[in-house]
């Protein structure tokens, strides 16, 4: 694999507030070690436990992390934050 290729990691999220911080940290650490260009796309699937806010915070704090809504009809065309 060419290190300059963009790698996209898509992670569906549903009520995972208790595990998200660790998941995001591990994904970012691994991607930073192995790839020069990457994006981590966290797709919220209707969470009700605060996962949505955590996803938005991660997208705002970490370059390479993006938040999406599983519903393509959601406001913003699925872009969450």
C-alpha positions as CSV (number, residue, x, y, z in Angstrom):
1,X,0.0,0.0,0.0
2,X,1.3,3.4,-0.9
3,X,1.7,5.5,2.2
4,X,0.4,8.6,0.4
5,X,-3.0,7.0,-0.4
6,X,-6.0,8.3,1.6
7,X,-7.2,5.6,3.9
8,X,-10.9,5.9,5.1
9,X,-12.0,4.0,8.2
10,X,-15.8,4.0,8.6
11,X,-17.1,3.1,12.1
12,X,-20.9,2.7,12.8
13,X,-21.8,4.0,16.3
14,X,-25.0,3.2,18.2
15,X,-25.0,4.0,22.0
16,X,-21.3,3.5,22.5
17,X,-20.6,6.5,24.8
18,X,-18.7,4.3,27.2
19,X,-16.3,3.0,24.6
20,X,-15.9,5.9,22.1
21,X,-13.0,7.8,23.7
22,X,-10.8,4.6,23.8
23,X,-11.9,3.6,20.2
24,X,-11.1,7.1,18.8
25,X,-7.7,7.2,20.6
26,X,-6.7,3.8,19.4
27,X,-7.8,4.5,15.8
28,X,-6.0,7.8,15.7
29,X,-2.8,6.3,17.2
30,X,-2.7,3.4,14.8
31,X,-3.5,5.6,11.7
32,X,-0.9,8.2,12.7
33,X,1.7,5.4,12.9
34,X,0.9,3.7,9.6
35,X,-0.6,6.3,7.2
36,X,0.3,9.8,6.1
37,X,-3.3,10.5,4.9
38,X,-6.3,9.1,6.6
39,X,-9.8,9.9,7.8
40,X,-11.9,8.2,10.5
41,X,-15.6,8.6,9.8
42,X,-17.8,7.9,12.8
43,X,-21.4,7.3,11.6
44,X,-24.1,7.9,14.3
45,X,-27.0,5.5,13.9
46,X,-29.5,7.3,16.2
47,X,-27.7,7.1,19.5
48,X,-29.5,8.4,22.6
49,X,-26.7,8.0,25.2
50,X,-24.5,11.0,24.3
51,X,-22.5,9.3,21.6
52,X,-23.6,11.9,19.1
53,X,-22.0,14.8,21.2
54,X,-18.9,12.8,21.7
55,X,-18.6,12.1,18.0
56,X,-19.0,15.8,17.2
57,X,-16.4,16.8,19.8
58,X,-13.9,14.3,18.4
59,X,-14.5,15.7,14.9
60,X,-13.8,19.2,16.1
61,X,-10.7,18.2,18.0
62,X,-8.9,15.8,15.8
63,X,-7.9,16.4,12.2
64,X,-8.9,13.3,10.3
65,X,-12.0,12.6,12.4
66,X,-15.4,13.2,10.8
67,X,-18.9,12.8,12.0
68,X,-21.8,11.5,9.8
69,X,-25.4,10.7,10.4
70,X,-26.6,7.3,9.2
71,X,-29.7,9.0,7.7
72,X,-28.7,10.6,4.4
73,X,-31.9,12.7,4.6
74,X,-30.7,14.3,7.8
75,X,-30.1,18.0,7.8
76,X,-26.7,18.8,6.1
77,X,-27.0,15.7,3.9
78,X,-25.7,13.4,6.6
79,X,-22.9,15.6,7.7
80,X,-23.3,15.6,11.5
81,X,-21.2,18.5,12.8
